[in-house]
Amino acid sequence: MENLNLHLVTYNVGTLTPGPQTNLKALLPETQPDIVLVGFQEVNFAPGAVVVETLLVGEDPWTVKARQDFAHLGYVKIRTIKLVGMVLSMFSLEKHVPYLRGMETQYTRLGLNGYWGNKGAVSIRFQVYGVSICVLNSHLAAHDHQNQLRIESYDTVLGGHTFSQPATELIMYHDYVFWMGDLNFRLEENTFSFEEIDMMVAKDQLDALLKEDQLSKARQSGAAFSELSENLPSFPPTFKYKVGTNVFDAKRRPAWTDRILFKANRGNYDQIDLTLNQHSYRSHPSFLESDHKPVTSNFSVAVFSGKLAEDLLIPCFNPVVQFHTDDIYCGEDNIVAYTVDVKDWRHLKPWDWIGVYRYESHSLQDHIGFLWAPSSPVRDGTFEIYFDEAIFMRCGKYRLVYYSAESRDILGFSRVIDVRIRDLEPEVGLEATEEL
């Protein structure tokens, strides 16, 4: 087995927008994670947007900021799911993209007895290097007295959040599960006053406060979240602060509302023990945009090595499609070849498609065009696709991505393609396009 590093970020942004000084890269650890999942809550939203993927309506300001900040570190945005003010986005280093399989998003509305999505859960599930991973971002009911409603919401999400693959139809069937968000659990009612909590935090007496933490008690009693693990926070409460400061706001008793929990189904495979290690769990008090502080956690999970996958006959483990993109010219018809090993033809299906992306978008939800994949090779193992002149109208950097019919599997991921004017070097071609 090998290790894959995952980094999770949860941040209730309180309907505010990122400022010019906001640097989301500061939420990442020094050692670069392989995959980053970012969950926002209370993102400012248009009234008509109930549940959408950003392919349809464009990105919210926080996702735009995350994509731009992370792009400098080599990340590509793979998928985003949005339910009213809840947003969950997945970013991956480029080298892992052609190994992503079974990608799905799901949501559960919890507001107004399930009719409105101001509270609820969104999720992204996927497979990578042979293991299945499900990540949820939740925003549960607010206020001290709504503890029972939060507990009931947990069961509602577990029961109603389903996926298409039978082996991982339910959340807890996945090899690894991560559940984060503004879970909104508070300290028990009639325990500490605001002044007492403020004083105890100042004296670093967090353990005494956490004994009255509703989420910890719910887990201990088995009422909710007991299937998941959490190392208790060693950081101060993350809510509620006066915006722009690190000073608690006396309008609410401080609480650890923002949490990250995890689970490894260690016995999912015969003679193979899945492992999950948590390396950090912290808040980020330097972020002042909201009345919440962001919380992050870094993990390593065991995944199958190429050799072990071969020995166990894990299907569709490696990239299937290899693009050959030596010469592509802007403003012309182009033919691009790709090869597929004969043993992998079984993974190709009708209605597979190939997306065309501007490299600088750093997002797989912003294709500028697409073509259906051909059903037959032109010669042994080689397929060809025909792009008319309208696809590559501008010179610059592009990328091709081969998707399965349901857009769940990424079977091929091209290198960065320099599209230029014929007989000009790439840099000259780009300058000529910009002058037009």
Secondary structure by P-SEA (a helix, b strand, c coil): cbbbbbbbbbbcccccccccccccccccccccccbbbbbbccccccccccccccccccccaaaaaaaaaacccccccccccccccbbbbbbbccccccccccccccccccccccccccccccccccccccbbbbbbbbcccccccaaaaaaaaaaaaaaccccccccccccccccbbbbbcccccccccccccaaaaaaaaaacaaaaaaaacaaaaaaaaccccccccccccccccccccccccccccccccccccccccccccccccccbbbbbbbcbbbbbcccccccbbbbbbbbbbbbbcaaaaaaaccccccccbbbbcccccccbbbbbbbbbccccccccccccbbbbbccccccccccccccccccccccccbbbbbbccccccccccbbbbbbccccccccccccccccccccccaaaaaaaaaac
